[in-house]
Amino acid sequence: MSLTDKTAIVTGAGVGIGAAAALALAEAGAKVAVVDIDAAAAEAMAAKIVEAGGTAVAITANCGDVTQIQAMVDKTVAAFGRLDIILNNAGVTRRADIMDLTEADWDRIHRVNAKGVFFCLKTAAARMISQGGGGRIINVASIAGRGYAGTSNAAYAASKGAVISLTYTAAQQLARHDINVNAVCPGVTNTALSQANLTVRAEQEGISVEEMTKRRAAMIPIGRPNDPEDIAAMVVFLASPASRNITGQAYNVDGGIVTS
């Protein structure tokens, strides 16, 4: 599954799933644009890739801002000459009951998770088409978009459902340009964001974080949450020549929580 001579953008690449995916893509041979709203996190991750023998550039961008999305793609092409792969991973959420969500919550979550993914996809596709076609677009959705009851909140679930639907339609409309579009739907994953949500949930239920962690693991059929590297492995596969005839799919990586 070599990605030698390929260029990839990874959004939200400073930490968690994005960081693991950026490193895995680089290890497979891709040149990686490490994109994050946190400049220091992007710089640190790019440096880690370079130290490991890979090629990377750090780019600071807010994926809820269309102008910054275009600049992100332009900077990547300026650095590496082309764009072959984009992983639309940047996302936001907070733990909240449906009756506690505000208009500001909805706008913030959907600006990044839905609008941001759409315009990252569209802007990347435009560049791929201008190069003569061919490319891989991978969207990070969530099992929350498939109705997972343990979602952080309803607005987040709706945004991830939008990502899954967008993946299906974009795959159909970009197929004529030989651009594959797929989604990965992580389940419970060991990230700082997930840990923060778990901590809030433990407080709400009046139990310790340790007990909440045990309960969370117990409801996963395979008995353990994902590590970010579990998602990264699927990303590398979908970015590679091995997946050339796979498009319009949304794959659960969740230890068996959701089976459809």
C-alpha positions as CSV (number, residue, x, y, z in Angstrom):
1,M,0.0,0.0,0.0
2,S,2.8,2.4,-1.0
3,L,2.0,6.1,-1.2
4,T,5.3,7.1,-2.6
5,D,5.1,10.3,-4.7
6,K,1.7,11.1,-3.3
7,T,0.8,14.3,-1.5
8,A,-1.8,14.3,1.3
9,I,-3.6,16.9,3.4
10,V,-4.7,15.9,6.9
11,T,-6.9,18.4,8.7
12,G,-7.1,18.4,12.5
13,A,-3.7,16.7,12.4
14,G,-2.1,18.1,15.5
15,V,-3.5,15.5,17.9
16,G,-5.5,12.3,18.1
17,I,-6.8,10.6,15.0
18,G,-5.4,13.3,12.7
19,A,-1.9,13.0,14.2
20,A,-1.9,9.2,13.9
21,A,-3.2,9.3,10.4
22,A,-0.6,12.0,9.3
23,L,2.2,9.8,10.7
24,A,0.8,6.7,9.1
25,L,0.4,8.3,5.7
26,A,4.0,9.6,5.9
27,E,5.3,6.2,6.9
28,A,3.6,4.8,3.7
29,G,5.6,7.3,1.7
30,A,3.2,10.3,1.3
31,K,4.3,13.9,1.6
32,V,2.0,15.3,4.3
33,A,0.5,18.8,4.9
34,V,-0.2,18.7,8.6
35,V,-3.1,21.1,9.1
36,D,-4.5,22.3,12.4
37,I,-6.0,25.4,13.9
38,D,-3.4,25.2,16.6
39,A,-0.1,26.3,14.9
40,A,2.1,24.8,17.6
41,A,0.4,21.4,17.4
42,A,0.8,21.4,13.6
43,E,4.5,22.4,13.8
44,A,5.2,19.7,16.4
45,M,3.5,17.0,14.4
46,A,5.2,18.0,11.2
47,A,8.6,18.0,13.0
48,K,7.8,14.5,14.3
49,I,7.2,13.2,10.8
50,V,10.4,14.8,9.5
51,E,12.4,13.3,12.5
52,A,11.0,9.9,11.5
53,G,12.3,10.3,8.0
54,G,9.2,11.5,6.3
55,T,8.3,14.7,4.5
56,A,5.8,17.2,6.0
57,V,4.9,20.8,6.2
58,A,2.8,22.5,8.9
59,I,-0.2,24.7,7.9
60,T,-2.4,26.6,10.2
61,A,-6.0,26.8,9.1
62,N,-9.5,27.0,10.5
63,C,-11.5,24.4,8.6
64,G,-14.7,26.3,9.3
65,D,-13.5,29.2,7.1
66,V,-13.8,28.7,3.3
67,T,-11.0,31.3,2.6
68,Q,-8.6,29.5,4.9
69,I,-9.5,26.1,3.3
70,Q,-8.5,27.5,-0.1
71,A,-5.3,28.9,1.3
72,M,-4.6,25.4,2.9
73,V,-4.8,23.7,-0.5
74,D,-2.8,26.4,-2.2
75,K,0.0,26.2,0.4
76,T,0.1,22.4,0.0
77,V,0.4,22.6,-3.8
78,A,3.1,25.3,-3.4
79,A,5.1,23.1,-1.1
80,F,4.7,19.7,-2.9
81,G,3.4,20.5,-6.4
82,R,0.2,18.6,-6.3
83,L,-2.6,17.1,-4.2
84,D,-3.6,13.4,-4.3
85,I,-5.2,12.7,-0.9
86,I,-7.2,14.6,1.7
87,L,-8.3,13.4,5.0
88,N,-11.1,15.6,6.3
89,N,-10.7,14.9,10.0
90,A,-11.0,18.3,11.8
91,G,-14.1,18.3,14.1
92,V,-15.5,19.8,17.2
93,T,-18.1,18.8,19.8
94,R,-19.0,19.0,23.5
95,R,-21.0,16.7,25.8
96,A,-24.5,18.0,26.2
97,D,-28.1,16.8,26.4
98,I,-30.4,17.8,23.5
99,M,-32.3,20.3,25.7
100,D,-29.1,22.0,26.7
101,L,-27.8,22.7,23.1
102,T,-27.8,26.3,21.9
103,E,-27.9,27.9,18.6
104,A,-24.2,28.8,19.1
105,D,-23.5,25.1,19.7
106,W,-25.3,24.1,16.5
107,D,-23.5,26.7,14.4
108,R,-20.1,26.0,15.8
109,I,-20.4,22.2,15.3
110,H,-21.9,22.3,11.9
111,R,-19.5,25.1,10.7
112,V,-16.5,22.7,11.1
113,N,-18.0,19.2,11.0
114,A,-20.4,19.7,8.0
115,K,-19.7,22.9,6.2
116,G,-16.0,22.5,6.7
117,V,-15.9,19.0,5.4
118,F,-17.9,20.0,2.3
119,F,-15.7,22.8,1.3
120,C,-12.5,20.9,2.1
121,L,-13.8,18.1,-0.2
122,K,-14.9,20.5,-2.9
123,T,-11.7,22.6,-2.9
124,A,-9.5,19.4,-2.9
125,A,-11.6,17.9,-5.7
126,A,-11.2,21.0,-7.8
127,R,-7.4,20.7,-7.5
128,M,-7.4,17.0,-8.3
129,I,-9.6,17.6,-11.4
130,S,-7.3,20.4,-12.6
131,Q,-4.4,18.0,-12.4
132,G,-6.2,15.6,-14.8
133,G,-8.2,13.7,-12.3
134,G,-7.6,10.9,-9.9
135,G,-7.4,11.2,-6.1
136,R,-8.7,10.0,-2.8
137,I,-11.0,11.9,-0.4
138,I,-11.5,10.4,3.0
139,N,-14.0,11.9,5.4
140,V,-13.9,11.2,9.2
141,A,-17.6,10.7,10.2
142,S,-18.6,8.8,13.3
143,I,-20.9,6.0,14.4
144,A,-22.8,8.9,16.0
145,G,-24.0,9.6,12.4
146,R,-25.5,6.1,12.4
147,G,-27.5,6.5,15.5
148,Y,-25.1,5.5,18.3
149,A,-26.8,6.3,21.6
150,G,-23.6,7.3,23.3
151,T,-23.0,10.3,21.1
152,S,-21.7,13.5,22.7
153,N,-24.7,15.4,21.5
154,A,-27.5,15.5,18.9
155,A,-26.0,18.4,16.9
156,Y,-22.7,16.4,16.6
157,A,-24.6,13.3,15.5
158,A,-26.5,15.3,12.9
159,S,-23.2,16.8,11.6
160,K,-21.7,13.3,11.2
161,G,-24.8,12.0,9.5
162,A,-24.4,14.8,7.0
163,V,-20.8,13.7,6.4
164,I,-21.9,10.2,5.6
165,S,-24.6,11.4,3.2
166,L,-22.1,13.8,1.6
167,T,-19.7,11.0,1.1
168,Y,-22.3,8.9,-0.8
169,T,-23.3,11.8,-3.1
170,A,-19.8,13.1,-3.7
171,A,-18.6,9.6,-4.6
172,Q,-21.3,9.4,-7.3
173,Q,-20.6,12.8,-8.8
174,L,-16.8,12.7,-8.7
175,A,-16.4,9.1,-10.0
176,R,-16.1,10.4,-13.6
177,H,-12.9,12.2,-12.5
178,D,-11.5,9.0,-11.0
179,I,-11.8,10.5,-7.5
180,N,-12.7,8.0,-4.8
181,V,-14.7,9.3,-1.8
182,N,-15.1,7.3,1.3
183,A,-15.7,7.8,5.0
184,V,-14.4,6.3,8.2
185,C,-16.8,6.1,11.1
186,P,-14.8,5.7,14.4
187,G,-16.4,4.4,17.5
188,V,-15.1,5.1,21.0
189,T,-11.5,6.2,20.5
190,N,-8.8,7.1,23.0
191,T,-8.3,10.8,22.3
192,A,-8.2,13.9,24.4
193,L,-11.6,15.0,23.1
194,S,-13.1,11.6,23.9
195,Q,-11.6,11.6,27.4
196,A,-13.0,15.1,28.0
197,N,-16.5,13.9,27.1
198,L,-16.1,10.8,29.3
199,T,-15.1,13.0,32.2
200,V,-18.2,15.2,31.8
201,R,-20.4,12.1,31.5
202,A,-18.9,10.6,34.7
203,E,-19.6,13.9,36.6
204,Q,-23.2,13.9,35.3
205,E,-23.7,10.3,36.5
206,G,-22.0,10.8,39.8
207,I,-19.4,8.1,39.3
208,S,-15.6,8.1,39.0
209,V,-13.8,8.4,35.7
210,E,-12.3,5.0,36.3
211,E,-15.8,3.4,36.7
212,M,-17.0,5.3,33.6
213,T,-14.1,4.0,31.6
214,K,-14.9,0.4,32.6
215,R,-18.6,0.9,31.7
216,R,-17.5,2.3,28.3
217,A,-15.3,-0.6,27.5
218,A,-17.9,-3.1,28.7
219,M,-20.4,-1.9,26.0
220,I,-17.9,-2.5,23.2
221,P,-18.3,-6.1,21.9
222,I,-14.6,-6.5,21.4
223,G,-13.9,-5.2,24.9
224,R,-11.7,-2.2,24.1
225,P,-11.9,1.2,22.5
226,N,-10.0,2.2,19.4
227,D,-6.6,3.7,19.6
228,P,-6.1,6.5,17.0
229,E,-3.8,4.1,15.1
230,D,-6.8,1.8,14.4
231,I,-8.4,4.6,12.4
232,A,-5.1,5.5,10.8
233,A,-4.7,2.0,9.4
234,M,-8.1,2.3,7.6
235,V,-7.2,5.7,6.3
236,V,-3.9,4.4,4.7
237,F,-5.8,1.5,3.1
238,L,-8.4,3.9,1.6
239,A,-5.7,6.2,0.4
240,S,-3.7,3.4,-1.3
241,P,-3.9,1.7,-4.7
242,A,-5.4,-1.3,-2.9
243,S,-8.7,0.5,-2.6
244,R,-8.9,1.7,-6.2
245,N,-12.4,0.3,-6.8
246,I,-13.8,1.3,-3.5
247,T,-15.9,4.5,-3.4
248,G,-19.1,5.7,-1.8
249,Q,-18.6,3.7,1.4
250,A,-18.6,4.5,5.1
251,Y,-16.7,2.0,7.2
252,N,-17.3,1.6,10.9
253,V,-14.1,1.1,13.0
254,D,-15.7,0.6,16.4
255,G,-15.1,-2.8,17.9
256,G,-18.5,-4.0,16.9
257,I,-20.8,-1.4,18.5
258,V,-22.7,-0.7,15.3
259,T,-23.3,-3.4,12.8
260,S,-24.8,-1.6,9.9
